[in-house]
């Protein structure tokens, strides 16, 4: 039984490494910046933030931001998965701790699937690209639009997020397509 679990987790980690490797190889050269902080600081400085209930609307500047944030999210998720897999593989850890790690790993994988589903649904609403980040306390959704994102559109995105992710606080940002 333990050997089967280890095999499954090994295959999961290998597939994650392959996906990340392909992603890094195919993505263009990028400058290392912490975009989430940069964008929040810019928005607070220039006052371009509008709020509507739990929804935040803000314009984001960088074209490479989607790729960089996806990589950052995948890295965070891979680190957590590795931590949980190490606990599962350990023979010195109590069964309760291993069970808890397995539950957290399963929840992490389910959350990634929900992110992907929500991205697909929001893209289906007519947006060029969408990024959903649930790895933070507040769910961050960034959409690429032609001009600006209206409050009505942001509220519709927020409703979709609540349907698929539950009752979490949502921040909606947008990037103007070039």
C-alpha positions in Angstrom: 0.0 0.0 0.0 2.8 2.4 0.9 4.7 1.6 -2.2 1.7 2.4 -4.4 1.2 5.8 -2.7 4.9 6.6 -3.2 4.7 5.6 -6.8 1.6 7.9 -7.3 3.3 10.8 -5.6 6.6 10.2 -7.6 4.7 10.2 -10.8 2.8 13.4 -9.7 6.0 15.2 -8.9 7.7 14.1 -12.1 4.7 15.3 -14.2 4.8 18.6 -12.4 8.5 19.0 -13.0 8.0 18.2 -16.7 5.2 20.7 -17.0 7.3 23.4 -15.3 10.3 22.6 -17.4 8.4 23.0 -20.6 6.8 26.2 -19.3 10.2 27.7 -18.4 11.8 26.6 -21.7 9.0 28.0 -23.9 8.5 31.3 -22.0 10.4 34.3 -23.1 13.2 35.9 -20.9 11.7 37.7 -18.0 12.9 40.1 -15.4 12.5 38.9 -11.8 10.0 41.1 -10.0 7.4 40.7 -7.5 4.4 41.8 -9.6 1.7 41.4 -7.0 3.4 44.0 -4.7 4.3 46.3 -7.6 0.8 46.4 -8.9 -0.8 47.0 -5.5 1.7 49.9 -4.9 1.1 51.4 -8.3 -2.7 51.2 -7.9 -2.6 52.9 -4.4 -0.2 55.6 -5.7 -2.2 56.6 -8.8 -5.6 55.9 -7.4 -6.7 53.7 -10.2 -8.3 51.2 -7.9 -12.1 51.0 -7.7 -13.8 48.8 -5.2 -17.3 47.3 -5.4 -18.1 45.1 -2.4 -15.5 42.4 -2.2 -14.4 43.0 -5.8 -11.4 45.2 -6.6 -10.8 46.5 -10.1 -7.4 47.6 -11.2 -5.5 48.0 -14.4 -2.3 46.0 -14.6 0.6 47.1 -16.9 2.9 44.2 -17.9 2.2 41.8 -20.9 4.5 39.2 -19.3 2.7 39.4 -16.0 0.4 36.4 -16.8 3.3 34.2 -17.5 5.3 35.3 -14.5 2.4 34.9 -12.1 1.5 31.5 -13.5 5.1 30.4 -12.9 5.1 31.9 -9.4 1.8 30.1 -8.5 3.1 26.8 -9.9 6.3 27.2 -7.9 4.4 27.8 -4.7 2.1 24.9 -5.4 5.1 22.6 -6.2 6.8 23.6 -2.9 3.8 22.7 -0.9 3.2 19.5 -2.7 6.9 18.5 -2.1 6.5 19.3 1.6 3.4 17.1 1.8 5.1 14.3 -0.2 8.1 14.3 2.1 5.8 13.9 5.1 4.0 11.1 3.3 7.2 9.3 2.4 8.7 9.6 5.9 8.6 6.5 8.0 9.1 8.4 11.3 6.0 10.5 11.1 2.8 9.5 12.8 -0.1 8.1 10.8 -2.3 11.1 11.7 0.3 13.6 10.4 0.6 11.6 7.2 -3.2 11.5 6.8 -3.4 15.2 7.3 -0.6 15.8 4.7 -2.5 13.6 2.3 -5.7 15.6 2.9 -3.9 18.8 2.3 -2.2 17.5 -0.8 -5.5 16.4 -2.2 -7.1 19.7 -1.4 -4.2 21.5 -3.1 -4.7 19.4 -6.3 -8.5 20.0 -6.2 -7.9 23.8 -5.8 -5.6 23.8 -8.8 -8.4 22.0 -10.8 -10.9 24.5 -9.7 -8.6 27.4 -10.7 -8.3 25.9 -14.2 -12.1 25.4 -14.5 -12.7 29.0 -13.4 -10.2 30.3 -15.9 -11.9 28.4 -18.7 -15.3 29.7 -17.7 -14.2 33.3 -17.4 -12.4 33.0 -20.8 -15.7 31.7 -22.1 -17.2 35.1 -21.1 -15.2 36.7 -23.9 -11.8 37.5 -22.3 -8.5 37.1 -24.2 -6.7 35.6 -21.2 -7.5 34.9 -17.5 -5.4 34.1 -14.5 -6.9 32.8 -11.2 -4.7 32.7 -8.1 -6.0 31.0 -5.0 -2.6 30.6 -3.4 -3.2 33.8 -1.3 -5.7 34.7 1.3 -7.7 36.7 -1.2 -8.5 35.1 -4.5 -6.9 37.2 -7.3 -8.4 37.1 -10.8 -6.7 39.0 -13.6 -8.4 39.3 -17.0 -7.0 40.7 -20.3 -9.6 43.0 -21.9 -9.7 45.4 -24.9 -10.1 48.6 -22.9 -11.3 48.6 -19.3 -13.3 46.3 -17.0 -16.7 47.6 -15.9 -18.0 47.0 -12.4 -20.8 44.9 -13.9 -18.2 42.6 -15.6 -16.2 42.4 -12.4 -19.3 41.4 -10.4 -20.1 38.7 -13.0 -16.6 37.3 -12.6 -16.9 37.5 -8.8 -20.2 35.5 -9.0 -18.5 32.8 -11.1 -15.6 32.7 -8.6 -18.0 32.3 -5.6 -19.9 29.5 -7.5 -16.7 27.5 -8.0 -14.5 28.4 -5.1 -16.9 29.1 -2.3 -17.4 32.2 -0.3 -13.9 33.8 -0.5 -12.9 37.4 -0.9 -12.1 38.1 -4.5 -9.9 40.8 -6.2 -10.5 41.4 -9.9 -7.8 43.1 -11.9 -7.5 43.7 -15.6 -4.8 44.2 -18.2 -5.6 46.1 -21.4 -4.8 44.0 -24.5 -2.3 45.6 -26.8 
